[in-house]
Amino acid sequence: MATIEVYSTRVCPYCVRAKDLLKRKGIAFTEIDVSDDDEARMALVKRADGRRTVPQIFINGVGIGGCDDLHALDREGKLDEMLAS
């Protein structure tokens, strides 16, 4: 089973959309809320090669980008492939 991490904030509508997609597909994920956590935010920036926007989504440790990227992978059928590997 794939390991999925979603860096998010409480007020981000794109974070909500990304998490909703994962929930609809029955995919478990770990959410890391960086809203008020400077250390977690800096860890995100380092891990996401300088990107500061949320959500940032990692599947098996590989950054796939944000909400639009997640939905694009799903539309193309690639998300299920990534989750199966």
Phi, psi and omega in degrees: 000138182288149174261124182238130177237134180236112173276129186212176169231165183290334188251016185265114179293331178290326176296317179299315180298316181295314180294323177298318178299313180298318179296317179300326180275358179073029184261123177284143178211160175256127178260132176245106182276117181257013184308306184238027185235094183299323180294317178294323179296317179294324176296321177298311182301317180294315183290328183264025176055043174094349178289138182249350185284155176238152000282156166240127188242134180237129176244119183052040176083356181258125178289127179252356180106216186247205185300309181299322179294319179298313180295323178296316177301319180294314179300323182277357181079005184277336181297312180299323177298315181296321182289332181282337184276000000 
